[in-house]
Amino acid sequence: MPYFLFSVTQKCRISELFSTEREMWTHVRANGLCSEVIDREDLEPRRVLYPDYEIHLCDAAGRRIGEAVMRERSGNG
């Protein structure tokens, strides 16, 4: 399922479509749009988007699907 990055303040999509969640998070991390949070030393860090950004699921044409918003990812994926 494709994903895209959305800017809350600009109220628009600000990235290309990514075919996997892993590709999306690679883009987010490479562009410095998230921080890594460590809750416990025995767990992998969580990646948390900065407040201005959201990740949305979309169809192949880039239209948002549903109201779900992704803001964090656990682990190194």
TITI-582037 format. One record per atom (N, C-alpha, C, O): y, z, x; residue in three letters. Coordinates in steps of 0.2 Angstrom, whole numbers, plus 5000, padded with zeros to 4 digits. Last residue first. Layout:
<pts>
YZXALA/...
</pts>
This chain:
<pts>
499850575067GLY/499750505064GLY/500350465063GLY/500350405061GLY/499850705071ASN/500150655075ASN/500150585073ASN/500350535076ASN/500250815057GLY/499850785063GLY/500250735066GLY/500850725065GLY/501050775041SER/500650825046SER/500350785051SER/500050735050SER/502550725036ARG/501950705038ARG/501650755043ARG/501950775048ARG/503850715023GLU/503550745029GLU/502850715030GLU/502550695025GLU/504350645012ARG/504850675017ARG/504550705023ARG/504850715028ARG/504150534999MET/503850565005MET/504350585010MET/504750545012MET/504150524982VAL/504550524988VAL/504250564994VAL/503950614993VAL/503750454967ALA/503550494972ALA/504050474978ALA/504150414980ALA/504050374956GLU/504550414958GLU/504350464964GLU/504850504966GLU/503450204956GLY/503450274954GLY/504050314956GLY/504550284959GLY/503750094968ILE/503250114963ILE/503350184962ILE/503250224966ILE/505049974972ARG/504750044972ARG/504250054966ARG/504350024961ARG/504649814978ARG/504949854972ARG/504649924972ARG/503949924973ARG/504149724987GLY/504649774989GLY/504949814984GLY/505449854985GLY/503049644984ALA/503749614983ALA/504249664986ALA/504849644986ALA/501949734984ALA/502049684989ALA/502749644989ALA/502949614995ALA/502749894980ASP/502249834979ASP/502349784984ASP/502849794988ASP/502950054988CYS/503149994984CYS/502649944984CYS/502049944987CYS/503450224991LEU/502950174990LEU/503250114987LEU/503650114982LEU/504750275002HIS/504550264995HIS/503950214996HIS/503850175000HIS/505550405011ILE/505050355011ILE/504750345004ILE/504550385001ILE/507250445014GLU/506650455010GLU/506150395011GLU/506350345013GLU/508650535022TYR/508050475021TYR/507550495017TYR/507350555016TYR/509450635024ASP/509750575021ASP/509250515020ASP/509350465017ASP/508750745031PRO/508950745023PRO/509150675020PRO/509050665014PRO/507450675041TYR/508150705041TYR/508350695033TYR/508150655030TYR/505750705039LEU/506350665039LEU/506950705038LEU/506950755035LEU/504650785050VAL/505050795044VAL/505650755044VAL/506050755049VAL/503050805055ARG/503650765056ARG/503950775049ARG/503750765044ARG/502250945062ARG/502350905056ARG/503050865057ARG/503450895060ARG/501050975075PRO/501750975072PRO/501750935066PRO/501450885065PRO/499451055072GLU/499850995075GLU/500551005072GLU/500651025066GLU/499151225076LEU/499151165071LEU/499551115074LEU/500051125078LEU/499251335084ASP/498551305083ASP/498551245078ASP/498051215077ASP/500551375083GLU/500351345089GLU/499651315088GLU/499451265092GLU/501351335068ARG/500951385071ARG/500651345077ARG/500551285077ARG/502351245065ASP/502351315061ASP/501951365065ASP/502051425065ASP/503451145072ILE/502851175073ILE/502851245070ILE/503251285071ILE/504150985068VAL/504151055066VAL/503451085068VAL/502951065066VAL/505150855073GLU/504450885073GLU/504550955073GLU/504850995077GLU/506250755063SER/506150805068SER/505450825068SER/505050815063SER/506850585062CYS/506450645059CYS/506450695065CYS/506650685071CYS/507350475067LEU/507550485060LEU/507150545057LEU/507250565051LEU/507250395079GLY/507550465079GLY/507750485072GLY/508250525071GLY/506550285079ASN/507250275078ASN/507550345077ASN/508150345075ASN/505250325081ALA/505550285086ALA/506250275085ALA/506650265090ALA/504950385068ARG/505050425075ARG/505350385080ARG/505750415084ARG/505050275060VAL/505450335059VAL/505550375065VAL/506050385067VAL/503950195065HIS/504650175065HIS/505150225064HIS/505650235068HIS/502850285063THR/503050265070THR/503750235070THR/504050255075THR/502950295049TRP/503050355053TRP/503250335060TRP/503650365063TRP/502450155046MET/503150185043MET/503350245048MET/503950245050MET/501250155051GLU/501750105054GLU/502450135052GLU/502950135056GLU/500550255043ARG/500650265050ARG/501150215053ARG/501550245058ARG/500650195031GLU/501050255032GLU/501150265039GLU/501650285041GLU/500750015032THR/500350075032THR/500850135033THR/501350125035THR/501549905031SER/500949895027SER/500549965027SER/500149975023SER/503349915028PHE/502749935032PHE/502149935028PHE/502149965023PHE/504749815026LEU/504149845023LEU/503649855028LEU/503549815032LEU/506249865034GLU/505749815032GLU/505249855028GLU/505149915028GLU/507549975028SER/507049955033SER/506649895030SER/506649885024SER/508350035019ILE/508650015025ILE/508049995030ILE/508249995036ILE/508750025002ARG/508250015007ARG/508549995013ARG/508949955014ARG/510050134996CYS/509750064997CYS/509150075002CYS/509150125006CYS/511150234996LYS/510750214990LYS/510450144990LYS/510450104986LYS/511750295006GLN/511950225005GLN/511550194999GLN/511750144996GLN/511150425005THR/511850415005THR/512050335003THR/512550325000THR/509750395006VAL/510050425000VAL/510750415000VAL/511050404994VAL/508950255011SER/509450295013SER/509750325007SER/509950295002SER/507250225014PHE/507750225009PHE/508250275012PHE/508150335014PHE/505950125020LEU/506350185021LEU/506950175017LEU/507250125017LEU/504350085012PHE/504950065015PHE/505450135016PHE/505250185012PHE/502650025012TYR/503150085012TYR/503750055014TYR/503850005018TYR/501149965003PRO/501749955007PRO/502250015006PRO/502250055001PRO/499450005004MET/500050005000MET/500650005004MET/500750045009MET/
</pts>
